[in-house]
Amino acid sequence: MKITLLAVGTRMPRWVDEAYTDYAKRFGRDITLELKEIKPEKRGGGVTPEKGIAAEHSRLLAAIPPRARLIVLDERGRAYTSVQLADSMKRWLAEGEDLCIVIGGADGLSPELKSRADLLLQLSAMTLPHGMVRVMLAEQLYRAVSILNNHPYHRE
Ligand SMILES: C[S@@+](CC[C@H](N)C(=O)[O-])C[C@H]1O[C@@H](n2cnc3c(N)ncnc32)[C@H](O)[C@@H]1O
């Protein structure tokens, strides 16, 4: 299974890059995690948050791999336990599906993209900075893979 992570934002703080890479490199050959950063639209000079989100929406649409199951990260989305995420990944693996997971930028994502998602996923009921979401998501994906592999990383 190929997991493509589309994240609006470039030039993340070093702690984000280091923590993300630390988890991303743990994935094996059966499940791969690839990060694609989407250039954020610069705000100001007539570019309102709405116009910025619309420009980022077009870039995201162009980057979504065809036929991949679309998961959009959103604080108003559905809450999963780590075991529930692992169960879903097991099903998607069995169905031979690739995943595309989207993280928005500072102003969030377009309503169109959210309504197109196969799953709107919440990591917490609180609003998190997008760099931290990148790290938390990579950790939870790795945890889900560990659960599927009966690896002792995950303990109840
Ligand atoms: C700083 S947040 C944007 C906040 C924006 N006000 C909104 O309504 O989405 C940047 C991105 O991080 C992700 N995000 C932030 N908090 C999250 C949470 N608790 N659960 C899942 N994703 C979250 C979402 O993809 C969001 O678009």
The ligand as a Gaussian input file, in Angstrom:
#p B3LYP/6-31G(d) Opt

LIG

0 1
 C       -3.837000      25.249000      11.712000
 S       -4.927000      24.037000      11.110000
 C       -6.152000      25.018000      10.283000
 C       -7.194000      25.511000      11.182000
 C       -8.354000      26.090000      10.428000
 N       -8.950000      27.115000      11.224000
 C       -9.421000      25.037000      10.103000
 O      -10.565000      25.328000      10.316000
 O       -9.089000      23.953000       9.623000
 C       -4.082000      23.341000       9.726000
 C       -4.524000      21.963000       9.332000
 O       -4.115000      21.047000      10.328000
 C       -5.030000      19.972000      10.384000
 N       -5.529000      19.906000      11.765000
 C       -5.432000      20.840000      12.737000
 N       -5.950000      20.398000      13.878000
 C       -6.375000      19.134000      13.649000
 C       -7.004000      18.119000      14.449000
 N       -7.277000      18.326000      15.707000
 N       -7.299000      16.938000      13.867000
 C       -7.001000      16.707000      12.568000
 N       -6.408000      17.624000      11.770000
 C       -6.102000      18.815000      12.297000
 C       -6.122000      20.224000       9.355000
 O       -5.827000      19.517000       8.166000
 C       -6.010000      21.730000       9.147000
 O       -6.432000      22.097000       7.854000

